[in-house]
């Protein structure tokens, strides 16, 4: 049973990696929250100065 779970999760991760590598628009969408958080962090840091 655990082997099936590990195989399924590995297959999902491989599929996501291939989609991320193949389509730049998907990459931008996936990484958008990271850049949003960094913008908010910069705004917060500038308010403290």
C-alpha positions in Angstrom: 0.0 0.0 0.0 2.7 2.5 0.9 4.5 1.6 -2.3 1.4 2.7 -4.3 1.3 6.0 -2.4 5.0 6.7 -3.1 4.7 5.8 -6.8 1.6 8.0 -7.1 3.2 11.0 -5.4 6.4 10.5 -7.5 4.4 10.4 -10.7 2.5 13.6 -9.8 5.8 15.3 -9.0 7.4 14.2 -12.2 4.3 15.4 -14.2 4.4 18.8 -12.5 8.1 19.1 -13.1 7.7 18.3 -16.8 4.9 20.8 -17.2 6.9 23.5 -15.3 9.9 22.8 -17.6 7.9 22.7 -20.8 5.5 25.7 -20.5 6.9 29.1 -19.3 3.4 30.5 -18.7 2.8 27.7 -16.2 6.1 28.5 -14.5 5.1 32.2 -14.2 1.8 31.2 -12.7 3.3 28.7 -10.2 6.0 31.2 -9.1 3.7 34.3 -8.8 3.0 33.9 -5.1 6.7 34.0 -4.3 7.2 37.3 -6.2 4.0 38.7 -4.6 5.4 37.9 -1.1 8.8 39.5 -2.0 7.0 42.7 -3.2 5.1 42.9 0.1 8.2 42.3 2.1 10.1 45.1 0.3 7.1 47.5 0.9 7.2 46.5 4.6 11.0 47.1 4.8 10.7 50.5 3.2 8.1 51.6 5.7 10.5 50.9 8.6 13.2 53.2 7.2 
